[in-house]
């Protein structure tokens, strides 16, 4: 969520919290179950129910201010066991009654009573066989418990509960909202997170409080464990991230889901911004001091492309550097240079296609060889489009290779310069029986190899893509 929205949200919560504490500190609800035909003494013996786990009051205490019409049940027209009545004591001795009841045979609804007068009647009915439990809980953190009716079911089959938020200023319920069940309250962050399902996916939805005090959906996080995909949305439409769990792991997804709430309100720094064709890409803080995010800036706003965790993916943001390029492998984009201190050096060549980050190529070498072995952007076949030539070195065995990337008009393909070696006296004893390096002045690759008779030798080959064995590049970095 954008910082300004969180600031407005936090400010609203602070004001509501102060009003509730100063004016309505004694607010509370008492829950009483009634059935037709019971009197006050019998009704008082019905077990006490509370959504917040509080203990039951002393015998009869929750009945002492019940209006006479509720005591006698004379005004009830429902069948035995079909109605639930709750006594509400919201402010300074003012007493209300809340009933969950049927009328007209259409299902359950909620009525708010002031004595014998109906103050409010809901229009969104619940199925008669759908109400499993009723309790109260302060879901908008204003000091006034709200009415929660559990037992409804969404089209996807997710268990839901209907929440009627109490509007203390108006003295009645605000608009209702259906949220998945179960839910969990996070008072420090001022949000409620409910868990449900969408098809075979796990869905978590975060709710906060709008300016009117009612609940509104802030974010949702959908995880498909079968296809290893996830999507994190904000305000029901803006995509924070959509992609695989490999590019953004599940624990990183959780940081995106909670970003803006658990960073202590720290300022987020942007470390650089580069051009990527028609788009721009930035590296900036996600949670300051804990994680970074690679952000795409497009016509439709911003989107998180990748998340990096401190002490797992990096030690300092300075380890990430980006440089734009044009006309490379059929694309305009940028390369991301990652330098792990005293360990390894990597480059990832990216372009943006249809609003998604696509890896075109990658190169790597130990940190000590970062300057000695290089990458080259060069037109090898004279068609006006530039290829990429990378002198790479593996960290495990020190094998030196020259990797060549080419765009064939449809996809990126690559191959090793070693495949050009045709020496009949090559003694192939293992991986390090050859080593290759690029010669930029000749547009050739020099292949050092072990000879059968007299040790080492080398041969130079002008790079001819038609003579190389090439494979489709499927990098997912």
C-alpha positions in Angstrom: 0.0 0.0 0.0 1.2 3.5 -0.7 2.8 5.3 2.2 0.3 8.1 2.1 -2.6 5.6 2.4 -1.0 3.9 5.4 -0.5 7.3 7.1 -4.1 8.2 6.6 -5.1 4.8 7.9 -2.9 5.1 11.0 -4.1 8.6 11.7 -7.8 7.5 11.5 -7.1 4.6 13.8 -5.4 6.8 16.4 -8.3 9.3 16.4 -10.9 6.6 16.7 -8.9 4.9 19.5 -8.7 8.1 21.5 -12.4 8.8 21.1 -13.3 5.3 22.2 -11.0 5.4 25.2 -12.2 8.8 26.4 -15.9 8.5 25.8 -16.9 4.9 25.7 -14.5 3.1 27.9 -17.3 1.1 29.6 -18.8 -0.1 26.4 -19.5 -3.8 26.2 -21.9 -6.5 24.9 -23.7 -9.4 26.7 -24.8 -12.4 24.7 -27.9 -14.3 25.7 -29.6 -17.1 23.8 -33.4 -17.2 23.9 -35.9 -19.7 22.7 -39.6 -19.1 22.3 -41.7 -19.7 25.5 -39.0 -19.1 28.0 -39.4 -16.6 30.8 -36.6 -14.4 32.2 -35.6 -17.0 34.9 -35.4 -19.8 32.3 -33.6 -17.6 29.7 -31.0 -16.6 32.3 -30.0 -20.3 32.7 -29.1 -20.6 29.0 -25.3 -20.9 28.6 -23.4 -17.6 28.1 -21.6 -17.2 24.8 -18.8 -14.7 24.1 -16.7 -14.3 21.0 -13.8 -12.8 23.0 -13.5 -15.7 25.4 -14.6 -13.7 28.5 -16.2 -15.4 31.4 -19.9 -15.5 31.9 -21.4 -12.9 34.3 -23.0 -14.0 37.6 -26.3 -15.8 37.2 -29.1 -13.5 36.1 -26.8 -10.5 35.7 -27.1 -10.5 31.9 -30.9 -10.4 32.2 -31.4 -7.6 34.7 -32.0 -4.8 32.1 -33.6 -6.9 29.4 -36.8 -5.2 28.1 -40.0 -6.7 29.1 -40.9 -7.8 25.6 -37.8 -9.9 25.5 -38.4 -11.4 28.9 -41.9 -12.6 28.0 -41.1 -13.4 24.3 -44.7 -12.3 23.5 -43.6 -10.4 20.4 -41.7 -13.3 18.9 -43.2 -15.0 15.9 -40.4 -17.5 15.1 -40.3 -21.2 15.8 -38.5 -22.5 18.9 -34.8 -22.5 18.5 -34.7 -20.2 15.5 -34.0 -16.9 17.1 -30.9 -15.5 18.9 -31.1 -12.4 21.0 -28.2 -10.3 22.2 -28.3 -7.5 24.8 -26.1 -4.6 23.9 -24.9 -2.1 26.5 -22.8 0.3 24.3 -22.6 3.6 26.2 -23.4 5.3 29.5 -26.4 3.2 30.6 -28.0 3.4 27.1 -29.4 0.0 26.4 -30.1 -1.7 23.0 -31.1 -5.1 22.0 -29.9 -7.0 19.0 -31.9 -9.9 17.6 -31.0 -12.5 15.0 -34.3 -13.7 13.8 -36.5 -14.8 10.9 -39.2 -12.9 9.4 -41.4 -13.7 6.4 -39.8 -17.1 6.1 -36.9 -15.6 4.0 -34.0 -16.4 6.4 -32.2 -14.8 9.3 -31.6 -11.1 9.6 -30.4 -8.6 12.2 -32.6 -6.1 14.0 -31.5 -3.4 16.3 -34.0 -2.3 19.0 -34.3 0.6 21.3 -36.9 -0.7 23.7 -39.9 -1.6 21.6 -38.7 0.5 18.6 -36.8 -1.0 15.7 -33.8 1.3 15.0 -32.3 -0.7 12.2 -33.1 -3.8 10.1 -30.6 -5.4 7.8 -31.6 -6.2 4.2 -29.0 -8.8 3.5 -30.5 -12.0 4.8 -28.6 -15.1 5.8 -29.9 -18.6 4.9 -32.0 -20.2 7.7 -29.7 -23.2 7.9 -26.5 -21.1 7.5 -26.0 -19.6 11.0 -23.7 -21.7 13.0 -22.6 -19.3 15.7 -22.9 -15.6 16.7 -20.4 -13.6 18.8 -19.0 -10.2 19.2 -15.5 -8.9 18.4 -13.9 -5.5 17.9 -12.7 -5.9 14.4 -12.2 -2.3 13.6 -10.3 -1.6 16.8 -12.5 1.4 17.9 -13.3 0.0 21.4 -16.8 -1.2 20.4 -17.3 -4.9 19.7 -19.0 -5.7 16.4 -21.5 -8.4 15.6 -20.0 -11.5 13.9 -22.3 -14.2 12.4 -20.5 -17.3 11.3 -21.8 -20.0 9.0 -22.3 -18.5 5.6 -20.5 -20.0 2.6 -19.0 -18.3 -0.4 -19.3 -19.5 -4.0 -15.8 -21.0 -3.8 -16.8 -23.1 -0.8 -14.9 -21.0 1.7 -16.4 -20.6 5.2 -17.3 -17.0 5.8 -18.6 -14.8 8.5 -20.7 -11.7 8.2 -19.5 -8.7 10.2 -21.8 -5.9 11.3 -19.6 -3.1 12.4 -20.9 -0.9 15.2 -21.0 2.8 14.4 -20.8 4.5 17.8 -21.5 8.0 16.4 -24.6 6.9 14.6 -25.7 4.6 17.3 -26.3 1.7 14.9 -24.5 -0.8 12.7 -22.6 0.3 9.7 -22.6 -1.6 6.5 -21.9 -5.3 6.7 -19.1 -7.2 5.1 -18.5 -10.9 4.5 -15.0 -12.1 5.3 -13.5 -15.6 5.2 -13.3 -17.6 8.4 -11.1 -18.2 10.4 -9.7 -14.8 10.9 -6.9 -13.4 13.2 -6.6 -9.9 14.7 -3.3 -8.0 14.7 -3.9 -5.2 17.1 -0.4 -3.6 16.8 -0.8 -3.3 13.0 -4.6 -2.5 13.2 -5.6 -5.1 10.7 -7.5 -8.4 10.5 -6.3 -11.2 8.3 -8.8 -13.9 7.2 -7.9 -17.2 5.5 -10.0 -18.9 2.8 -9.7 -20.7 -0.5 -10.0 -19.8 -4.1 -10.2 -23.1 -6.0 -7.2 -25.1 -5.0 -5.3 -22.0 -3.8 -4.8 -20.7 -0.2 -6.1 -17.1 0.1 -5.3 -14.6 2.8 -7.1 -11.3 2.9 -6.1 -8.3 5.0 -8.8 -5.9 6.2 -8.3 -2.5 7.7 -10.6 0.4 8.7 -11.7 3.1 6.3 -12.5 6.7 7.2 -16.2 5.7 7.9 -15.1 3.1 10.5 -16.2 0.2 8.4 -14.0 -2.7 7.3 -12.4 -2.6 3.8 -10.2 -5.0 2.0 -6.6 -3.9 1.8 -4.6 -6.7 0.3 -5.0 -10.3 -0.7 -2.3 -13.0 -1.1 -3.2 -16.1 -3.2 -0.8 -19.1 -3.2 -1.2 -22.0 -5.6 1.0 -24.8 -4.3 0.2 -27.0 -7.3 1.6 -24.7 -9.9 4.0 -22.9 -7.5 2.5 -19.5 -8.3 1.4 -16.6 -6.1 -0.3 -13.3 -6.5 -0.4 -10.4 -4.1 -2.9 -7.6 -4.8 -3.6 -4.3 -3.2 -6.9 -2.5 -3.0 -8.4 -5.4 -5.0 -6.8 -4.4 -8.3 -3.2 -3.2 -8.1 -0.8 -6.1 -8.4 2.2 -5.9 -6.0 3.5 -9.2 -7.3 2.4 -12.0 -9.6 4.6 -14.9 -10.6 6.4 -18.0 -9.4 7.4 -18.9 -5.8 10.9 -19.4 -7.2 11.4 -15.7 -8.2 9.8 -14.5 -5.0 9.8 -17.1 -2.3 6.9 -17.6 0.1 8.6 -15.9 3.0 9.4 -12.9 0.7 5.8 -12.9 -0.3 4.9 -12.5 3.3 7.1 -9.4 3.6 5.3 -7.9 0.5 1.9 -8.7 2.1 2.9 -7.0 5.3 5.1 -4.2 3.9 4.2 -0.7 5.2 2.9 -2.2 8.5 5.9 -3.9 10.1 8.8 -1.6 9.0 8.4 0.8 12.0 7.4 3.7 9.7 11.0 4.1 8.5 11.7 6.0 5.3 12.3 3.8 2.3 15.4 4.6 0.2 15.6 4.2 -3.6 19.2 3.2 -4.5 19.0 3.5 -8.3 16.6 3.7 -11.3 17.4 2.5 -14.8 15.7 2.4 -18.2 14.4 -0.9 -19.4 13.0 -0.2 -22.9 9.8 1.7 -22.4 9.8 1.0 -18.7 12.0 2.0 -15.7 13.2 -0.3 -12.9 14.3 0.7 -9.4 16.0 -1.0 -6.5 14.6 0.3 -3.2 13.8 -0.8 0.4 10.9 -3.1 1.0 11.4 -3.3 4.8 14.3 -1.0 5.6 17.3 -2.9 6.8 15.7 -6.2 6.1 14.8 -6.6 2.4 15.0 -4.9 -1.0 12.5 -4.9 -3.9 13.1 -4.6 -7.6 10.2 -2.4 -8.8 8.9 -2.0 -12.4 7.5 1.5 -13.2 5.0 1.2 -16.1 1.9 2.9 -17.5 -0.3 1.1 -15.0 1.7 2.1 -11.9 4.3 0.1 -10.0 4.8 -3.7 -9.6 7.2 -5.6 -7.4 9.3 -7.9 -9.6 11.8 -9.4 -7.2 12.5 -9.4 -3.5 15.9 -9.8 -1.9 16.5 -10.6 1.8 19.4 -9.3 3.8 21.9 -11.8 5.0 20.4 -14.3 2.6 20.6 -12.6 -0.8 22.9 -9.7 0.0 24.8 -8.0 2.8 24.6 -4.4 1.5 22.4 -2.8 -1.1 25.6 -1.6 -2.8 26.2 -5.1 -4.0 23.5 -4.5 -6.7 24.3 -2.3 -9.6 22.2 -1.9 -12.8 23.2 -0.6 -16.3 20.8 0.0 -19.3 21.5 -1.4 -22.7 19.9 -1.2 -26.2 19.7 -3.6 -29.1 21.0 -6.6 -27.3 19.6 -10.0 -28.1 16.7 -8.4 -29.8 15.7 -6.3 -26.8 16.3 -3.1 -24.9 16.8 -3.6 -21.2 19.3 -3.6 -18.4 21.8 -5.9 -16.7 21.8 -6.4 -13.0 25.3 -6.8 -11.6 25.5 -8.6 -8.3 28.8 -8.6 -6.4 29.0 -10.9 -3.4 32.0 -9.6 -1.3 35.0 -11.9 -1.8 32.9 -14.6 -3.2 31.2 -14.4 -6.5 30.2 -12.0 -9.3 27.1 -12.4 -11.4 25.3 -10.5 -14.1 21.7 -11.0 -15.2 20.5 -9.5 -18.5 16.9 -8.5 -18.3 14.2 -7.2 -20.6 10.5 -6.4 -19.9 8.0 -8.2 -22.0 4.2 -7.6 -21.5 4.9 -6.1 -18.1 7.0 -9.0 -16.9 10.7 -9.3 -16.2 12.4 -11.7 -18.6 16.0 -13.0 -18.1 17.8 -13.1 -21.5 21.2 -14.3 -20.3 23.5 -14.6 -17.4 27.2 -14.6 -16.7 29.3 -15.5 -13.6 32.8 -15.8 -12.3 34.6 -15.7 -8.9 35.1 -12.2 -7.5 38.9 -12.4 -8.0 38.3 -12.8 -11.8 35.6 -10.2 -12.2 37.9 -7.8 -14.1 39.9 -10.3 -15.9 37.0 -12.2 -17.5 34.4 -9.9 -19.1 31.1 -9.7 -21.0 31.0 -8.3 -24.6 28.0 -6.9 -26.5 29.0 -7.3 -30.2 27.4 -8.0 -33.6 29.0 -11.3 -34.5 27.1 -12.1 -37.8 26.8 -8.6 -39.2 23.0 -8.4 -39.2 22.9 -5.2 -37.1 21.7 -7.0 -34.0 24.1 -7.5 -31.1 25.0 -10.8 -29.6 26.4 -11.3 -26.0 29.7 -13.1 -25.4 30.6 -13.9 -21.8 33.8 -15.3 -20.4 32.6 -17.2 -17.5 34.3 -19.2 -14.8 32.8 -21.9 -12.5 33.6 -21.6 -8.8 33.8 -25.3 -8.1 36.5 -26.5 -10.5 37.7 -23.2 -12.0 36.6 -24.2 -15.5 36.9 -21.3 -17.9 34.3 -21.1 -20.7 33.1 -18.7 -23.3 29.3 -18.6 -23.5 27.7 -17.0 -26.6 24.1 -15.8 -26.7 22.1 -15.1 -29.9 18.6 -14.0 -30.7 17.2 -16.0 -33.6 14.1 -13.7 -34.1 12.0 -15.8 -31.9 14.0 -16.8 -28.8 17.4 -16.5 -27.2 19.7 -19.4 -27.9 23.2 -20.0 -26.5 26.2 -22.3 -26.8 29.8 -22.8 -25.6 32.7 -21.6 -27.7 34.4 -24.9 -26.8 32.1 -26.7 -29.2 34.2 -25.1 -32.1 37.3 -27.1 -31.1 38.1 -29.6 -33.8 41.8 -30.5 -32.8 42.5 -34.2 -33.4 45.4 -34.2 -30.9 43.1 -33.1 -28.0 43.6 -35.2 -24.9 40.1 -35.2 -23.3 40.9 -36.1 -19.8 38.2 -34.1 -18.1 36.5 -30.7 -17.6 39.7 -28.7 -17.4 41.2 -30.3 -20.5 40.0 -27.1 -22.3 39.7 -23.4 -21.4 38.3 -20.6 -23.5 38.6 -16.9 -23.8 37.1 -14.3 -26.2 39.4 -12.2 -28.4 37.3 -9.0 -29.1 39.6 -7.6 -31.8 39.3 -10.8 -33.9 35.7 -11.6 -32.9 37.2 -15.0 -32.2 37.4 -17.5 -29.3 40.7 -18.9 -28.2 40.5 -22.4 -26.9 43.3 -23.7 -24.8 43.4 -27.5 -24.7 45.6 -30.4 -23.5 47.5 -32.1 -26.3 48.2 -35.8 -26.2 51.9 -35.5 -26.9 53.4 -32.2 -25.7 51.2 -30.7 -23.0 49.2 -27.6 -23.7 48.3 -25.8 -26.9 45.6 -23.5 -28.3 43.6 -22.7 -31.4 41.7 -19.5 -32.4 38.3 -19.7 -34.1 36.3 -16.8 -35.6 32.9 -17.3 -34.1 30.5 -18.8 -36.7 27.0 -19.3 -35.1 26.0 -21.8 -37.8 28.9 -24.1 -36.8 27.9 -24.0 -33.1 25.6 -26.3 -31.2 23.0 -24.0 -29.7 20.2 -24.6 -27.2 17.2 -22.5 -26.1 18.1 -20.3 -23.0 15.5 -20.9 -20.2 17.0 -18.8 -17.4 14.6 -18.1 -14.5 16.8 -15.8 -12.4 
